[in-house]
Amino acid sequence: MRLTLAKFGLDATFLSWIDAIYDNPTGRVRVNGALTDSFQVRNGTRQGCPLSPLLFALTLEPLLSSIRLNPLITGIRGYSLHHKVSAYADDLLFMLTDPAVSLQEVVSELDTYGALSGFKINMNKSEILNISLRGTDTAALKHRFPFRWCAEKLCYLGIWLHADVSRITSLNFLPILSVIRQDMRDWSSKYISWLDRVGVLKMNVLPCLLYLVQTIPLQVPRGWLAEVRKLFLNFVWAGKRARLRFTTMFKPISSGGLALPDLGSYLYVNHLTRLLDWMDQGSTRRWLDLEWALAECPLWALPCLLQRHVPLSSRRAPAVGCTLRYWLRARPLFALSPSSPLLPLSHNPALLSVVSALVRLRFTTSSCLRAHHLFADGQWIPLAGGQETPAPTFAESFNYAQLRSFLCSLPYKSGLLRQLTQFEKYCVLGNSLTRSLSTLYSMLQTFSADLPSFVGWWDDMLGDNLPEKHWAKTFYFVASRSPVSRFRESSYKLISLWYTFPVQTVRFCISATDICWRCNLVRGTYLHMWWSCSRIRPFWEAIRKLACHLTGLDLVLDPRLFLLGQTDLPYKSFKWSILPRLFLAARSVPPLFWKSNLASPLREVLLRMELIRSAEQLLYPKDRWDEIFLRIWFYWSEFVSSSKCTEWLQEVHDAG
Ligand SMILES: [Zn+2]
């Protein structure tokens, strides 16, 4: 290990630290609570040490590089690389051709490495999957090598591989459904609020699915996506009737949705991130080299070519073809159409002449010259060199004229001059996009950022057209202003018209009446039940009085403020005030007395406020809490301990 690390250029100080850790290490084993005597550990890395995986990977490197350099071991030829072995910690995957020779060499490499390092191969855990050998050859090899020969499939890092590519998706995507089903059953038995169920899906289920989707960029089996969606919705609604449209549930929280992960969009996003990888010419990802070889065309040229110019081999290569098909469907959204400024000039079969390297280098250092390289501010960039660059030769000028005449001949040439879209900018940047999956997912979400349908209902009820930026505030304060999720939940239910009301029940139950079941006087509309009913009015008046007392502001008793949290107060001062907390607490009380004619008591609001306060106190670190307490909770605390509080409670009680 020491020699390897030194070879990698780690300096003497660092090596002496490693020596200190690994000089005479000992171990003890705990059996039923009792520790054994200590014994010496002679090989392996220290368990649980964060350095261990790195040390292991580095010490395995001599084996891997010896295999890569061994000319007798033949693997799969990519476009420019030779692929023989993949390693993830101690999980090794060899891709061998000519197994009679290669396999023998691999075994002897492993033996040599084992003898030097003490690394042992577990033959029983080593498996071979035959992709293309004929029966007689296989029989001879099986006799020679004592590995486990897999009948038809092999599992590497949790993914089933099969000699027939078309079977890989069904082998992996179908079993995951029963895994998710079981997982959801396990979670269902616990009490989880409706909003937190969305959280469970995001934290627990989504990563498993994304791992599969990202590792196997092939067409998912028919019906699979619909099944996943059904499972998600069933889980969120706990098997009951859905109360929201699923398009609303998939929307981001800032647009009034629940941010339920939409796997359909993730499939698109996954292929778009692959596209960005294709565009990144400096990438060292080895799969790009294999895909390039299969596609028989540079991958970065493919997305912007006219459909009829995409080589047949590219369309037929399983993963490449699948990404291209997804791309074709997603393209209208991202405006990266054939009229894109990213139209490649290098490797474009429609362009009969070849782009000269000298001309290309005058416009870009990238290995691909694209249409947008030739324009600046909608004008052609002349080829004639500036002061530092030499004047163009005749051949260069001729080549440049060819390119210009080709671009001018295109029927959609005006599109070439437009500004780059956001996605096109990412493409030009190559792969410098961090967290590309979530960035692109949010980008895709902005295309469905229109407000949910319940917003229109509120406009009708209030006889007002509430501006979009006010709704953004509503959603923000519902989603993020309390650590207690059930209060967020009841506010969300309020704004999404969750609760049934008399005027609505009349529509599906003839014997019902549309008169308010509390006051028995007026038609029970949603707004009446929440706001104007004489049985609930004193409650909101008390909340207003309390809010004015706590903040010193003169607040108007308006459902837009108290029910929806829409206010002209500056964002920040509203956020750091007691108001959003008080409203969240208050809104969660009327549903408790929804069908009863008892008035909602103020006492319940006080109890809820205390819950929010203690949750916030737990959430923030001690030093931060002092500041938050002074800004937000000071006057509240003072009020609760004053005689005024008891007085008011009594007043509201009497009024009710
Ligand atoms: Zn009423």
Boltz pocket constraint, residues with backbone or C-beta under 6 A from the ligand:
constraints:
  - pocket:
      binder: B
      contacts: [[A, 516], [A, 517], [A, 518], [A, 519], [A, 520], [A, 521], [A, 522], [A, 528], [A, 532], [A, 533], [A, 534], [A, 535]]
      max_distance: 6.0
